[in-house]
């Protein structure tokens, strides 16, 4: 939920600095993806909120990433 808020500019500034939207010149399937940064360690890299948040966001279906409201996204998460 926090990544959804950051992606759609609903959350605090310090969280939005953790995630960067992937820039594509073309209209591709991953148009709403987040940049997944490289990690140097497992404990502080692969298990971090910054890495896992982007990884899980990118795994979501495009239709769920582009839902129109927080409530629609919450309903989707509850249905999983």
N, C-alpha and C positions, 0 to 999 in steps of 0.2 A: 504494500500500500504506500509506503514511504517513497519508493522509487517512482510510482505513478504520480504522486504529488510533485516530486522534483521534476519529472519529465514535463508535466503540464504546468509548471511554475506556480504551484500552490504552497510550497514549503519554504523553510528558512534558507537564507543565503549560504550558510556554511555547508549544508547538505547538497545544494545545487552545484557547488564547486567540486564535489566528488565525482560527478558524472558529466560526461560530455556526449552530446548527440553526434552520432556518426554522420558525416557529411557525404552525400552522394550527388554527383552532377546529373545522374540519370534517375529515373523513377524505377527503383528496383524493389524486390520483395523485402529487403531489409531497410526500407526507408525510414522507419521509426526506431532503429536500433541505437544502442548506446555503445560507446567505445569500451572495449574490454582491455584494460591495461595489463601489461606483462608484470609478472611477480617474481621476486627474488627468493622468497621463502614460503613455506607452506603455512606456518602459524600466522605470520603477519601479512601474508600475501593472498594465498588461495582461500583462506578462511575469513578474509576481511569483508566487511559490509560493502566496500567499494567494488571489490571483485565479484562477490556472490550476487550482489544486487544487479549489476550489469549483466551477468551471465544468466540469471533467472529471467530478467526482463526480456532479453533477446530470445529466450526459448519460448516465450508466450506467442500464441497465434496473433497475427497482425490485427484481426478483428477485435481482440481483447485489448491490445495496446492502444487502439484508437477509440475506445469507448468515450462517450460524450460527457459523462459525469462520474464523480466519486462513487455515487450510489450504484450505478451500473457496474463499475469495476468491483465494488464490494460484493455485489450479488454474484458476479462471476466467480470470485474467490471462494465464496461460501458454497458454491455448487461444485467445486472441484473435489 
